Amino acid sequence: MKVYRLPSISLALLLSCAVNLLPSKVSANEVQANIHLASLEWLPYVGANLLQGGLSSVVASTAAKQFGYSVKIDYFPWKRAMQVGGEDAGYSGYFPAYYTEERARNCYFSAPMGNSIVGLVYVKDRPLQWHTITDLIGKRIGVVAGYSNGGEFDELVKQGKLHVDASFGDIYNLKKLLASRVDAVVIDKSVFRYLLLIDPELSKERAQLIFHDTVLAELSLHICFQRTPSGLKQQQAFDAALKHMDIKKIENAYFAEIENKKKSSSK
C-alpha cells in the first residue's frame, strides 16, 4: 500500500467532506441503530488505542454516518472475532476480513474498504529466494492463526505442503523470525511498516527485516455482515455509502497524520 503525504488536508476535514458527498437515500429505520462489529487488534487497520480506532474503523465510521448511527467495535483474537461477529445475535458482523469463498457462504461481504498487500518478510542475513509458491515448500513460514493469506497459499497449507507456524499476532511472528525460529513471516505491508515505527525491539532491527519484492497476494478488505435479513440490509446500505467515498484519500490522510504525530512526539 503506497503512502503519500497530504500536509494541507486534515483527516477531520477529509472525513467531513466524504460524509457530505454521500446520498441520503437510506433511512436509519431500515437498519439497526448501531453497527456492532467484532474485530482484532490489527494495527494500523483496527485498534482500541489507535487514532480514531484505526484506518478501517475510520472508513467504516465515515460510511455509517450516512445512516445516522455509529460503529461499535469489540476486540478479540481473530478466530474468536469471526465466531462472535458471525454468530452472536448482539453483533452485526466482523471486520476487516479478506474475501474468501468459504467465508462468503456464511456472511454478506461488503464492498471493498481498502486493500492489503500481503508478502513475506525475511532477515537480511538469511536471504529468502522465492518467485512462486512452490519455492516456499520446505520453509518454515510464520502466520497468524485464522488469517487467510491468499487462495493458493491457503490451499497448499490445507494439503500439508507448506509448513506454517501459527501464532496470535504479527509482532510475535517477527520476533520469532529474528530468533531464527521461522525462515519467513507472512504479513501485510502496511502492518509491517507500522510495527517498525512503534515497537522498540523491532525498530532496533529494522535494517535486518526485509519485505520481499515478490508479493504473495493483494487482498481487499471487507466487513463480513451476518447472513440474516438485517445483515443484508446493512450490507446494502453500507455499500451504497462506499460508492461515494474516496477511500484512497482517507488512507493517505490517515497515514500522513500518523507519521506527523510520530515526528512531533520524537522532537
ChimeraX attribute file (.defattr): number of C-alpha atoms within 10 A of each C-alpha:
attribute: neighborCount
match mode: 1-to-1
recipient: residues
	/A:1	16
	/A:2	10
	/A:3	13
	/A:4	14
	/A:5	14
	/A:6	15
	/A:7	10
	/A:8	7
	/A:9	14
	/A:10	14
	/A:11	20
	/A:12	12
	/A:13	10
	/A:14	15
	/A:15	22
	/A:16	12
	/A:17	14
	/A:18	22
	/A:19	18
	/A:20	13
	/A:21	15
	/A:22	19
	/A:23	13
	/A:24	13
	/A:25	11
	/A:26	17
	/A:27	11
	/A:28	17
	/A:29	9
	/A:30	12
	/A:31	19
	/A:32	15
	/A:33	13
	/A:34	17
	/A:35	23
	/A:36	18
	/A:37	25
	/A:38	28
	/A:39	27
	/A:40	23
	/A:41	19
	/A:42	20
	/A:43	22
	/A:44	22
	/A:45	25
	/A:46	23
	/A:47	21
	/A:48	16
	/A:49	10
	/A:50	16
	/A:51	17
	/A:52	14
	/A:53	18
	/A:54	20
	/A:55	25
	/A:56	26
	/A:57	25
	/A:58	22
	/A:59	21
	/A:60	21
	/A:61	20
	/A:62	23
	/A:63	28
	/A:64	22
	/A:65	18
	/A:66	25
	/A:67	25
	/A:68	14
	/A:69	16
	/A:70	17
	/A:71	18
	/A:72	14
	/A:73	20
	/A:74	17
	/A:75	17
	/A:76	16
	/A:77	16
	/A:78	23
	/A:79	16
	/A:80	15
	/A:81	21
	/A:82	23
	/A:83	14
	/A:84	21
	/A:85	25
	/A:86	22
	/A:87	17
	/A:88	13
	/A:89	11
	/A:90	11
	/A:91	21
	/A:92	29
	/A:93	31
	/A:94	30
	/A:95	27
	/A:96	24
	/A:97	22
	/A:98	21
	/A:99	21
	/A:100	14
	/A:101	8
	/A:102	8
	/A:103	15
	/A:104	13
	/A:105	10
	/A:106	15
	/A:107	21
	/A:108	22
	/A:109	28
	/A:110	23
	/A:111	20
	/A:112	19
	/A:113	24
	/A:114	19
	/A:115	16
	/A:116	19
	/A:117	17
	/A:118	23
	/A:119	21
	/A:120	23
	/A:121	27
	/A:122	23
	/A:123	23
	/A:124	13
	/A:125	9
	/A:126	12
	/A:127	13
	/A:128	18
	/A:129	11
	/A:130	13
	/A:131	13
	/A:132	10
	/A:133	12
	/A:134	13
	/A:135	12
	/A:136	19
	/A:137	14
	/A:138	12
	/A:139	14
	/A:140	18
	/A:141	23
	/A:142	27
	/A:143	25
	/A:144	22
	/A:145	16
	/A:146	15
	/A:147	16
	/A:148	15
	/A:149	22
	/A:150	16
	/A:151	13
	/A:152	12
	/A:153	17
	/A:154	14
	/A:155	13
	/A:156	15
	/A:157	14
	/A:158	9
	/A:159	8
	/A:160	11
	/A:161	14
	/A:162	21
	/A:163	16
	/A:164	20
	/A:165	16
	/A:166	17
	/A:167	15
	/A:168	14
	/A:169	19
	/A:170	23
	/A:171	19
	/A:172	15
	/A:173	25
	/A:174	26
	/A:175	16
	/A:176	18
	/A:177	21
	/A:178	18
	/A:179	11
	/A:180	13
	/A:181	15
	/A:182	21
	/A:183	22
	/A:184	31
	/A:185	26
	/A:186	23
	/A:187	26
	/A:188	25
	/A:189	19
	/A:190	19
	/A:191	20
	/A:192	23
	/A:193	14
	/A:194	17
	/A:195	19
	/A:196	19
	/A:197	15
	/A:198	12
	/A:199	11
	/A:200	11
	/A:201	12
	/A:202	19
	/A:203	14
	/A:204	11
	/A:205	13
	/A:206	16
	/A:207	11
	/A:208	15
	/A:209	21
	/A:210	17
	/A:211	21
	/A:212	19
	/A:213	11
	/A:214	13
	/A:215	14
	/A:216	21
	/A:217	16
	/A:218	16
	/A:219	20
	/A:220	16
	/A:221	21
	/A:222	22
	/A:223	27
	/A:224	29
	/A:225	27
	/A:226	24
	/A:227	19
	/A:228	14
	/A:229	10
	/A:230	14
	/A:231	22
	/A:232	19
	/A:233	17
	/A:234	25
	/A:235	25
	/A:236	15
	/A:237	22
	/A:238	21
	/A:239	17
	/A:240	20
	/A:241	26
	/A:242	22
	/A:243	15
	/A:244	15
	/A:245	21
	/A:246	15
	/A:247	21
	/A:248	16
	/A:249	16
	/A:250	23
	/A:251	22
	/A:252	19
	/A:253	26
	/A:254	26
	/A:255	22
	/A:256	20
	/A:257	19
	/A:258	15
	/A:259	15
	/A:260	13
	/A:261	12
	/A:262	13
	/A:263	10
	/A:264	9
	/A:265	8
	/A:266	6
	/A:267	5
